[in-house]
Amino acid sequence: MARHENEISGTTDVAAHPEFAGRRTTKVIDGVAVTGWFTEDFTLAELKTLRAKERLPQVRPGNTRYDGRFEIPTLDEVIRLVKRASGRSGRTIGIAPETKHPTYFDSIGLSLEEPLVRTLRRSGLDRPGAKVVIQSFETGNLRQLATMTRVPLAQLVDGAGAPYDLKAAGSTTTYRDLVTPAGLAGIARYADWVAPAKSLILPPDGTGAIGTPSPLVRDAHRAGLEVVTWTMRRENQFLPANHRIGTDPVAPGDLAGEVRRFLDAGVDALFSDNPDIAVAARDDWAAGRHPAAG
């Protein structure tokens, strides 16, 4: 299933289905107790009876008008949608599937890597140039995928903590260790991209404003890696202090300015919840129309 998490009460109406009330449970996912309903406890037919809903209704109330309209898609369905959209637009649209909690899923006998690669292969996407990038916050499953597929891989790097597979194995390696020059050289042995949190590239100061870039992008490029950062969102609460407009945390701020800041810092790509704004900002930046603010 194409969901951000295996706990689905935040993004589906599962809690409103009395027939599934008995499925609510508590599990330990990556060392954290999580209570809710989990994809692995349902059949595909059961999951298809659920409908999607906005995860952040207080932040994005306008999106709630779509609550209850759409099924939960499978990866196969996402791929078919992308292929249709590519045909209509006349350009190839890519996908960037992320394997979530691979150590956990291995522990319950539901390995993610094999079915993912089978799906890509069946769809003709297990090849270089297919505009597919597989992401993970863990390291071991990316190393495994490097032996299984020809598509590029991206090592996600959070701003704090450590990859859970390394933590579970007793390693003291942290995400911060992964973005040192030595860590980046290690990533380059199995991945093509490094995907650090925004704060690792443009660290905020004491006021929450961003200014001088860290050496991460330069060091990653020297290691032969491309850099994609995440996640660009337009609401003030997700923006650095010097790109907020007004004091309402859910009001739109200067996302375009933030995008240009990161392009100035040398990133090769970025993820955004607002691709219309991000693409327009990228195009303006490339044309030299809007230099980043100081």
N, C-alpha and C positions, 0 to 999 in steps of 0.2 A: 504494500500500500504506500501511496505517496502522501506521507504526513511528516510533520517536523519531529514529532515525538511518538513513541509507542503508547504513551498515556493520552487518551483521546477525548477526555471530558472537556478540555479547553477549546477544542476546534470542531467538535461534533455535538449533536443533540443526544448522545447516548444516555445521559442522565434522565432524559424525558421518556425513555423506553422502559416501561415497567417489566417487560419480559427479560430485560437484561439487568435488573436491579441486583440479582444475586451474583453477578460477575464483578461487582465492585470489591476491590481488595487492596491490600498494601504489599508492595514489593520493594526490594532493595535494588535500585538501579545505579550503577557506578558508585556504590557506597552510600547512597542517600535513600531514605525511606520515602516512597511515593505512593499515594493513595489515589485510586481511581479505577478506570477501565482501560485495559491494555489490548492492543491489537492481537497479540499472540494468543489471547483467550477466545477469539472469535473465528468463525469460518468466513471465507470471502462472501458467501451469500448473506451472512448476518451483517457484515460490515457494509454491504451494499444497501441495507435498509436504513442506514444512518444518513444524516444530512449535515453538511458543513455549516459552521457558524463563525462569525468574527471572533478572533481570540482576544482582542483588546477593545471591547465595545465602548469603554469610557474614553478611550483615546480616539477611536475611529467610529463614532456613532453612525455616520453615513453608510458605512459598510454593512450595518446590521439589516439594511433593506434586502440583502441577499441571503440572510439566514434562512435555512431550510430549503433552498432552491436546488442545491447541487449535491450529487453523490460524492463519495470519497473515491478518487480515481486510483487505479493501479498504475504502476510504472508503464505497462504496455499501453494503457489509454493515454497517458501523458505523451508518450512517444508518437502515437498516432495523431494526437492533436497538433504536436509540433510539426510533424511532416505535412499535415494539411495546411497549417499556417505558413510553412515555408513555401509550399506550392502556390498559395494565393499571393504571397508577397514578392515572390521571385528571388528570395534570398534564403540562405540556409540559416535556420535558427537553431541554436545549440541547447543542450541540457547539461546540468551540473548536479547529478545525484550525489547525495551525501549518505554514507552508511552511518547510521546512528547506533551508538552503544554496541559495537561489534563484540566486545568481550562478554557483555551480558548475554547477547543472543547466542554466542558460542556456548555459554554455560548451560543454556536450556536446549541445546541441540538444534538450533535454528540459525545456522551460519548464513551470513548475508552475502558473502562474496560470490559463491558459486551461482545462486539464482540471478544475481545482478549481472554477472558476465554472460550467463546463458540468455538473458533477456536482451542484452545489447547485441549479442551475436545473432540471435534470431531476427532482430530488427535491422541487421546490416550495419550496426554502429560500432562494432568492435574492431576499429581500424583507425590508424592515424588520419587526421583530417576530417573526422566525422563530426567535429564540434561537440565533443563530449569530454567532460572533465569529471573524474570521480574524486570526491572530497572525504576527509575523515579527520576528526580530532585525535584519533588514536594513530599509533605508528605501525604496530605489528600487522594490522590488516592491510595497510597500504603496501608494506613490504611483500605481503602475500599476493596482493593484486598486481604488483609489478611483475610477478612471474606468470600471471594468468591472462592479462589483457594487454592490448597495444595502445589503449587510449591514455592520454595524459592523466596524471594523478596530482592532487593538491593536498598538501599537509596544512590543515587548519591549526591555528595557534591562538589560544585564548590569552587574554591579558594577564591572567593569574592562574595558579594551580598547575596541574600536570596531566599529561595523557593518562587516561585511566588504565590502559593496558600496562604501562610502565609502573604505575603506582601499585597495581595489583600484583605485579611481579617482584615488588620490593625495591624497585629502582628509586633513586632520589632525584632523577632528572626531571626538571620542570619545563614548562613552556618557555620561560625566559632563557633557559639553557639552549633550547632549540634555535633561538634566533641570534645566538652568538656566531661569529664567523665559523667556528668549528662545528657548531650545531647545524648551521645552514649547509655546510659542506656535506654533513651526514645526510641531511634531507635530500640533497641533490643526487645521492646514490640510488634513490628509489622513487623520487617524485620529480615533477617538472615545474610545479608551482609551490610557492609558500603563500599561505592565506592568513596573515596576522590580523588580529583585532586592530581597529583604528588607533587605539591608544598606544600601540607599540610603534606606530609610524610617526604620528604627531602627538606626542605626550601632552596632556593638558597641564597647565600650570595651576597654582593654588586657587585661582579664580574660576577654573574650568575652561579657560580659553586655550586655544591651540596656537603654536607659534613655530618654533624651530624643529625641523624633522630630526628624528634619530638616524643613526647610520644604517638602519635595517635594510632599507631599499637598496642602497649602494652595496652593502655586503651581500645581499641576496643575488643581485645581478652579477657580482664578481664570482659567485658560486655557480653561476649558470642557471639560476632560477628566475622565473617570472613571478611577479607579485600581484596578488589580488587581495583587496581588503574588504571588510564588512562591518556593519551593515549601515548603509546610508538611508536615513529616514527624515522626512520633512518636519515632523513635529519638534517644537522647541526642546522638549524634555530629552530628545535623543541627539541634539546638536550641541557642539561646543558653545561656550558662553558668548564668544565673539561672532557667532552666526545665528543667535536667537533674535527674534523680533518681538518685542513686547515681553510681558511677564506671564502670559497664559501658557502653561506647559503643553497644552495640546494644540495650540495655534501653530500654523505653519511658519517656519523660520526661513533662513537663507540657506536652503539645501544646496542650491546651485553654487554658492560661494564655497561651501565646504567641499563639494566635489572638485572644484578648481584647485583648492588647496592641496588635495591629495594628488591630483594630476601634476601639479607643480613639484610635489615631493617625489615624483617619478614612478608611481604605481602604474602597472600595465593594465589593470582592470579593477572593477569594484562591483560589489553587490548592492542593490538598492531596492527598497520597497516601492520606490517611486521612479520607475525607469524612464517615464516621459521627461521628468525634470533632469534626471541624471544624464540622459542622452543629449538633451538640448545643451546642458552645461558643458559636456564633453565637446560637442561640435563647436560651441562658442570658444572654448579654450583652444581647440586645435586651430581655429581661424584667427586666434589672437584678439578676439573682440572684447573679452572681459578678463583682464589680469586679476589674479587673486588679491583680495584686500589685505592690507597690512595688519 
